Amino acid sequence: MTSGHPIPDPVGPGQESVWDYPRPPVVQLSGELVEVRFGGQLVARTRNPLRLLETSHPPTYYLPRTCFAEGVLHPVAGSTVCEWKGRADYFDVVAGGHVAERAAWHYPRPVAGYESLVGHVAVMPGSMDGCFVDGERVRPQTGGFYGGWITDRVVGPFKGVPGSRFW
């Protein structure tokens, strides 16, 4: 990194750089197998996730709400606002006697251009026992605020690391 601007990591075969992702972000349908484990249980599984791609961020996966096990998502009070997508509402994730507070979110009424997110839920991979994309264990995006899923498919550097606040 020089002068506060990141230098993109080299891209290898089959990889993509988060620095090639657009801003504002785009939503992309994916056929990857996505699995989420929490409380010692498989709480979600789908081959129909959406990937939200935004400059400097690893993809955030949005899973159809219908792929979550019954009773796993518990709505909680409070919301946040994304400059691109609108107001996000949150869920606690509950399974196997464990609770991950505000570890999942959705956009019930997103702004124009993000309507495909309706009926989909994202989870914080760092709050789960494990999140997997095509069998690969996901590494959570640094910083605790962002919900990106880092796999070997994407290269950074990724927003969230120290010094990346104004990227």
C-alpha positions as CSV (number, residue, x, y, z in Angstrom):
1,M,0.0,0.0,0.0
2,T,1.3,3.5,-0.9
3,S,-0.1,6.9,0.0
4,G,-3.2,5.2,1.6
5,H,-4.2,3.5,-1.6
6,P,-4.0,-0.3,-1.8
7,I,-2.0,-2.1,-4.4
8,P,-4.1,-5.1,-5.7
9,D,-2.7,-8.5,-5.0
10,P,-1.7,-10.5,-8.1
11,V,-4.5,-12.6,-9.6
12,G,-3.8,-16.3,-10.3
13,P,-5.7,-18.8,-12.5
14,G,-9.3,-19.1,-11.5
15,Q,-9.2,-16.1,-9.2
16,E,-10.8,-12.7,-9.2
17,S,-9.7,-9.4,-7.7
18,V,-12.0,-7.5,-5.4
19,W,-10.5,-4.4,-7.0
20,D,-12.3,-5.4,-10.2
21,Y,-15.7,-5.4,-8.5
22,P,-17.8,-2.4,-9.1
23,R,-19.1,0.4,-7.0
24,P,-22.0,0.7,-6.5
25,P,-22.1,-3.1,-5.8
26,V,-23.8,-5.6,-8.1
27,V,-25.8,-8.8,-7.2
28,Q,-24.8,-11.9,-9.1
29,L,-26.6,-15.3,-9.1
30,S,-24.2,-18.1,-8.2
31,G,-24.6,-21.9,-8.6
32,E,-22.0,-22.6,-5.9
33,L,-22.9,-24.9,-3.0
34,V,-23.1,-22.8,0.2
35,E,-23.4,-24.4,3.6
36,V,-23.6,-22.7,7.0
37,R,-23.0,-24.6,10.3
38,F,-23.8,-23.3,13.7
39,G,-24.4,-24.9,17.1
40,G,-23.1,-28.1,15.8
41,Q,-25.8,-28.2,13.1
42,L,-26.1,-27.6,9.4
43,V,-28.4,-24.5,9.5
44,A,-28.5,-23.6,5.8
45,R,-27.6,-25.2,2.5
46,T,-28.2,-24.0,-1.0
47,R,-27.0,-24.1,-4.6
48,N,-28.9,-20.8,-5.3
49,P,-27.0,-18.1,-3.4
50,L,-26.6,-14.6,-4.5
51,R,-23.1,-12.9,-4.3
52,L,-23.0,-9.2,-3.6
53,L,-19.8,-7.8,-5.2
54,E,-18.4,-4.4,-4.2
55,T,-15.0,-2.8,-4.8
56,S,-12.5,-3.8,-2.1
57,H,-14.8,-6.3,-0.3
58,P,-14.8,-10.1,-0.6
59,P,-18.2,-11.3,-1.8
60,T,-21.1,-11.3,0.7
61,Y,-23.3,-14.4,0.1
62,Y,-27.1,-14.0,0.4
63,L,-29.0,-17.3,0.8
64,P,-32.6,-17.9,0.2
65,R,-34.4,-17.6,3.5
66,T,-36.2,-20.9,2.6
67,C,-32.9,-22.8,2.8
68,F,-32.4,-22.1,6.5
69,A,-33.6,-24.7,9.0
70,E,-36.9,-24.0,10.6
71,G,-36.6,-21.9,13.8
72,V,-32.9,-20.9,13.2
73,L,-33.6,-17.2,12.4
74,H,-35.0,-15.0,15.1
75,P,-35.9,-11.4,14.2
76,V,-34.4,-8.8,16.6
77,A,-35.0,-5.1,17.1
78,G,-32.9,-2.5,15.4
79,S,-31.6,-1.9,11.9
80,T,-28.8,-0.3,10.0
81,V,-28.7,1.6,6.7
82,C,-26.5,0.8,3.7
83,E,-25.9,3.7,1.3
84,W,-26.5,1.3,-1.6
85,K,-29.1,-1.3,-0.5
86,G,-31.2,0.6,2.1
87,R,-32.4,-0.6,5.5
88,A,-31.2,-3.9,6.9
89,D,-33.1,-5.8,9.6
90,Y,-31.3,-8.4,11.7
91,F,-31.7,-11.9,13.1
92,D,-30.2,-13.8,15.9
93,V,-29.1,-17.3,14.7
94,V,-30.1,-20.0,17.1
95,A,-29.2,-23.7,16.9
96,G,-28.0,-26.4,19.2
97,G,-28.5,-24.4,22.3
98,H,-26.3,-21.5,21.0
99,V,-27.2,-18.0,20.0
100,A,-25.2,-15.8,17.6
101,E,-26.7,-12.3,18.3
102,R,-27.4,-10.2,15.2
103,A,-25.3,-12.5,13.1
104,A,-27.7,-12.4,10.1
105,W,-29.5,-9.7,8.2
106,H,-31.7,-9.1,5.2
107,Y,-33.2,-6.2,3.2
108,P,-37.0,-6.7,3.3
109,R,-37.5,-3.5,1.2
110,P,-34.2,-2.7,-0.6
111,V,-33.8,0.4,-2.8
112,A,-34.2,0.2,-6.5
113,G,-31.7,-2.0,-8.2
114,Y,-31.4,-4.5,-5.3
115,E,-34.8,-6.1,-5.4
116,S,-33.2,-9.5,-6.0
117,L,-32.1,-9.4,-2.3
118,V,-35.7,-9.7,-1.1
119,G,-36.2,-13.1,0.5
120,H,-32.5,-13.6,1.0
121,V,-30.4,-13.6,4.2
122,A,-26.7,-13.0,4.8
123,V,-24.7,-14.3,7.8
124,M,-21.5,-13.1,9.4
125,P,-19.1,-16.0,8.7
126,G,-17.1,-15.2,11.8
127,S,-20.1,-15.7,14.0
128,M,-20.9,-19.2,12.7
129,D,-19.1,-22.5,13.4
130,G,-18.2,-22.5,9.7
131,C,-19.4,-21.3,6.3
132,F,-18.4,-23.2,3.2
133,V,-18.4,-22.5,-0.5
134,D,-18.1,-25.6,-2.7
135,G,-16.6,-27.4,0.3
136,E,-14.0,-24.7,1.1
137,R,-14.1,-23.2,4.5
138,V,-14.6,-19.4,4.3
139,R,-12.4,-17.0,6.2
140,P,-14.3,-14.0,7.5
141,Q,-13.6,-10.5,6.4
142,T,-11.6,-8.6,9.0
143,G,-13.1,-5.8,11.1
144,G,-16.2,-7.4,12.6
145,F,-18.5,-4.9,10.7
146,Y,-18.3,-6.4,7.2
147,G,-19.9,-9.7,6.2
148,G,-17.5,-10.7,3.4
149,W,-16.7,-14.4,2.7
150,I,-13.0,-14.9,1.7
151,T,-12.2,-18.0,-0.3
152,D,-9.2,-18.9,-2.4
153,R,-11.2,-17.6,-5.4
154,V,-10.8,-14.0,-4.4
155,V,-7.7,-11.8,-3.8
156,G,-7.4,-8.5,-2.0
157,P,-6.3,-6.7,-0.1
158,F,-9.7,-6.6,1.6
159,K,-11.4,-3.6,3.3
160,G,-11.5,-4.1,7.0
161,V,-7.8,-4.4,7.7
162,P,-6.2,-1.7,9.7
163,G,-5.7,1.5,7.6
164,S,-8.5,0.6,5.1
165,R,-11.2,2.9,6.6
166,F,-11.2,5.3,3.6
167,W,-10.6,2.9,0.8
